[in-house]
Amino acid sequence: ELDKKYESSNPFTINTNPLPNGIVPSFADKDIDFGHPKFNILKDKMQQYFNDDGAKAIIFCEYRDTTTVIYTMLLQLRPKCLPKCLIGQGGSITQKEQLQIMKDFREGKINVIVCTSVAEEGLDIGDVDLVVCFDINSKNTTRFVQRIGRTARKRNGKVIVLATEGKELQMIKDLIYAKKSMNKSISRNKDIAN
């Protein structure tokens, strides 16, 4: 009979609890090829970033499958990088599990949330030092602003956008231009008090 703490109904959770003998299992070979160069770039950026104690990050992904791959990759960076996946309830994660992940993040039990659009707005996630946009598949400026706005609420933060050449890079350029235009429009609005 398995101990309950080793079970999970969430297929996006890989158990990282120590085994009964005290060993924390390794879930990914250090030399594994994750397929696209963006994964290795992300891993390098996260290794560099998590040299600072107390750092916290959110990595936004467009697809649930990508969250699982990134989560598995980040397990290689333990104990400095302590990731969890946060996806919508349609992805076999309950609201109770979502709330626990956010609580663990606020309390520092985990320091990286790998998520889909579910974390863009309306969730009390807490302080975030780094926001990574792993992939962009929408020209929705509001979504982009909500993602990058998750950082630097109480102290300086950083945003990293990973984009491939071509369509994705052009989409990022368009989003940044639209964001700047939106900011100019807001600053010129006489109805907004200074």
C-alpha positions as CSV (number, residue, x, y, z in Angstrom):
1,E,0.0,0.0,0.0
2,L,1.4,3.4,-1.0
3,D,1.7,6.1,1.5
4,K,-0.9,8.9,0.6
5,K,1.9,11.6,0.4
6,Y,3.3,9.7,-2.6
7,E,0.0,9.7,-4.5
8,S,-1.4,12.6,-6.6
9,S,-4.5,12.9,-8.7
10,N,-2.8,15.6,-10.8
11,P,-1.0,14.1,-13.8
12,F,1.1,17.3,-14.1
13,T,2.7,16.6,-10.7
14,I,5.8,14.6,-10.5
15,N,6.4,13.5,-6.9
16,T,9.5,15.1,-5.5
17,N,9.2,13.8,-2.0
18,P,12.1,11.8,-0.6
19,L,11.7,8.0,-0.9
20,P,11.4,6.0,2.4
21,N,15.2,5.6,2.3
22,G,15.6,9.4,2.3
23,I,16.8,9.7,-1.3
24,V,15.1,12.3,-3.5
25,P,14.7,10.7,-6.9
26,S,16.1,12.2,-10.0
27,F,13.5,12.6,-12.7
28,A,15.5,13.7,-15.7
29,D,18.9,12.9,-17.0
30,K,21.1,16.0,-16.9
31,D,22.0,15.6,-20.6
32,I,18.4,15.1,-21.9
33,D,17.6,16.9,-25.1
34,F,14.3,18.7,-24.7
35,G,13.9,19.2,-28.4
36,H,13.9,23.0,-29.0
37,P,16.8,25.3,-28.2
38,K,14.4,27.6,-26.1
39,F,14.3,24.9,-23.4
40,N,18.1,25.0,-23.0
41,I,18.1,28.8,-23.0
42,L,15.5,28.8,-20.3
43,K,17.4,26.3,-18.3
44,D,20.6,28.5,-18.5
45,K,18.6,31.6,-17.6
46,M,17.0,29.9,-14.6
47,Q,20.3,28.6,-13.3
48,Q,21.8,32.1,-13.5
49,Y,18.8,33.7,-11.8
50,F,18.5,31.2,-9.0
51,N,21.9,32.0,-7.6
52,D,20.1,34.7,-5.6
53,D,18.4,33.5,-2.5
54,G,14.7,34.3,-2.2
55,A,14.2,34.7,-6.0
56,K,10.8,33.8,-7.3
57,A,9.7,33.3,-10.9
58,I,6.6,32.6,-13.0
59,I,7.0,31.0,-16.4
60,F,4.1,31.4,-18.8
61,C,3.4,28.8,-21.5
62,E,0.7,28.7,-24.1
63,Y,0.3,24.9,-23.8
64,R,-0.2,22.5,-20.9
65,D,2.2,20.0,-22.4
66,T,4.9,22.6,-22.4
67,T,4.4,23.2,-18.7
68,T,5.1,19.6,-18.0
69,V,8.3,19.5,-20.1
70,I,9.6,22.7,-18.4
71,Y,8.7,21.4,-15.0
72,T,10.6,18.2,-15.6
73,M,13.6,20.2,-16.9
74,L,13.6,22.5,-13.9
75,L,13.6,19.5,-11.5
76,Q,17.3,19.2,-12.6
77,L,18.0,22.5,-10.9
78,R,16.9,21.4,-7.4
79,P,17.4,22.4,-4.7
80,K,17.7,26.1,-5.8
81,C,14.8,25.9,-8.2
82,L,11.7,24.4,-6.7
83,P,9.0,24.3,-9.4
84,K,5.3,23.4,-9.6
85,C,2.8,23.5,-12.5
86,L,-0.3,25.7,-12.3
87,I,-2.8,25.0,-15.0
88,G,-6.6,25.5,-15.4
89,Q,-9.0,23.2,-13.8
90,G,-9.8,21.6,-17.2
91,G,-6.3,20.1,-17.0
92,S,-7.1,17.6,-14.2
93,I,-6.0,20.0,-11.4
94,T,-8.5,20.9,-8.7
95,Q,-9.2,24.3,-7.3
96,K,-7.9,23.1,-4.0
97,E,-4.6,22.1,-5.7
98,Q,-4.4,25.5,-7.4
99,L,-4.9,27.3,-4.1
100,Q,-2.2,25.1,-2.4
101,I,0.3,25.9,-5.1
102,M,-0.2,29.6,-4.8
103,K,0.0,29.4,-1.0
104,D,3.2,27.4,-1.2
105,F,4.6,30.0,-3.6
106,R,3.7,32.9,-1.3
107,E,5.3,31.0,1.7
108,G,8.5,30.2,-0.2
109,K,8.0,26.4,-0.2
110,I,8.3,26.6,-4.0
111,N,9.9,29.4,-6.0
112,V,8.9,28.8,-9.6
113,I,5.4,28.4,-11.0
114,V,5.2,27.0,-14.5
115,C,1.8,28.0,-15.8
116,T,-0.7,28.5,-18.6
117,S,-2.8,31.6,-19.0
118,V,-4.6,30.7,-15.7
119,A,-2.1,32.8,-13.8
120,E,-2.4,36.0,-15.9
121,E,-5.0,37.6,-13.7
122,G,-7.2,37.4,-10.7
123,L,-5.0,35.1,-8.6
124,D,-3.2,36.0,-5.4
125,I,0.2,34.6,-6.3
126,G,2.3,37.0,-4.3
127,D,5.7,38.6,-5.0
128,V,7.5,37.7,-8.2
129,D,11.0,38.8,-9.3
130,L,11.1,37.2,-12.7
131,V,8.4,36.6,-15.4
132,V,9.3,34.4,-18.3
133,C,7.1,34.3,-21.4
134,F,8.3,31.0,-22.9
135,D,6.1,31.2,-25.9
136,I,3.6,33.7,-27.3
137,N,0.6,32.6,-29.4
138,S,-1.7,35.6,-29.1
139,K,-1.6,39.2,-30.3
140,N,-3.7,40.1,-27.3
141,T,-1.9,43.1,-25.7
142,T,-3.9,42.9,-22.5
143,R,-2.8,39.3,-21.9
144,F,0.8,40.3,-22.5
145,V,0.6,43.2,-20.1
146,Q,-1.1,41.1,-17.5
147,R,1.7,38.5,-17.8
148,I,4.6,41.0,-17.5
149,G,2.7,42.9,-14.8
150,R,3.1,40.0,-12.4
151,T,6.6,41.1,-11.6
152,A,8.0,44.2,-9.8
153,R,5.1,44.9,-7.6
154,K,7.1,45.4,-4.4
155,R,10.7,45.5,-5.7
156,N,12.5,45.5,-9.0
157,G,11.8,42.7,-11.3
158,K,12.8,41.3,-14.7
159,V,10.9,40.0,-17.7
160,I,12.4,37.5,-20.2
161,V,10.6,36.8,-23.5
162,L,11.8,33.8,-25.5
163,A,10.8,34.0,-29.1
164,T,11.9,32.2,-32.2
165,E,12.6,34.1,-35.4
166,G,9.7,34.6,-37.8
167,K,6.1,34.7,-36.7
168,E,6.7,34.5,-32.9
169,L,9.4,37.3,-33.0
170,Q,7.1,39.5,-35.1
171,M,4.2,38.9,-32.7
172,I,6.4,40.0,-29.8
173,K,7.5,43.2,-31.6
174,D,3.8,43.9,-32.4
175,L,2.8,43.4,-28.8
176,I,5.6,45.7,-27.5
177,Y,4.6,48.4,-30.0
178,A,0.9,48.0,-29.0
179,K,1.8,48.2,-25.3
180,K,3.8,51.4,-25.8
181,S,0.9,52.9,-27.8
182,M,-1.5,52.0,-25.0
183,N,0.8,53.6,-22.4
184,K,1.0,56.8,-24.5
185,S,-2.8,56.9,-24.9
186,I,-3.3,56.4,-21.1
187,S,-0.7,59.1,-20.3
188,R,-2.5,61.6,-22.6
189,N,-6.0,60.9,-21.2
190,K,-7.2,64.0,-19.4
191,D,-9.7,62.0,-17.4
192,I,-7.0,60.1,-15.5
193,A,-5.9,62.1,-12.5
194,N,-2.1,62.5,-12.0
